[in-house]
Amino acid sequence: MSSGDLINIQPHELKFPFELKKQSSCSLQLTNKTEQYVAFKVKTTNPKKYCVRPNTGIVQPGTTCDVTVTMQAQKEAPSDMQCKDKFLLQSVAAPHGATTKDITPEMFNKEAGKVVEEFKLRVVYIPANPPSPVPEGSEEGSSPRAPILENGNQNMGLSEATTRSVEEQKEKSSEALSIISKLNVEKSYALQQNQKLHQELELMRKEISKKHAGGFSFLFVVLIGLLGILVGYLINRGR
């Protein structure tokens, strides 16, 4: 709080939440600490950048007046977020019953025997979305605390990662089922081919057996015939 003989000013700095391309405002409270009417006037080093409402006024004895300062939307941010703009608030005793219409520039001229109080106010930029504070490390031997989640972004990232993991597991399961199904089809086909081969081999064995059986009977008949001829020849010769 800044205090003079006429008024108190709260706060003593103009703090603006800074965000590109958006207006920002802050307020001052002027409290008349006397039993006189007090006139005030607000000046700035950059009048095109700021709008002050009201920029002049009367504060009655023991009352408070609110002054709103609006900063126009900015296209660029200072590299160090420092602002060199300044405000000057002047206050002077006014005639009893004075109103804003009675205020003139000459009232704030410094003259002998007149008290004109002046307060210089600096401008401070505050980031509109300040980063979350980083928790201090835990004591030795213990694990550090988990970081604070900001605006749910990390929660969203964790949820997306979990969703992707589930989808990947589903894809892998689907591929595994497809491979198993293909192997089952190939196994069934192999069994059918094996059975077919067994059937063909059995037929071949039967045919070979028949051929062997038929050949034996023919050979036996031939031998019997030869023996008969030979026996007949010997009998005829003996005669």
Secondary structure, DSSP 8 states (H G I E B T S, - for coil): -EE-SSEEEE-SEEEEEE-TTS-EEEEEEEEE-SSSEEEEEEEES-TTTEEEESSEEEE-TT-EEEEEEEE---SS--TT-----EEEEEEEEE-TT--GGG--GGGGS--TT--EEEEEEEEEEEESS----------TTS--------TTHHHHHHHHHHHHHHHHHHHHHHHHHHHHHHHHHHHHHHHHHHHHHHHHHHHHHHHHHHHHHHHHHHHHHHHHHHHHHHHHHHHHHH-
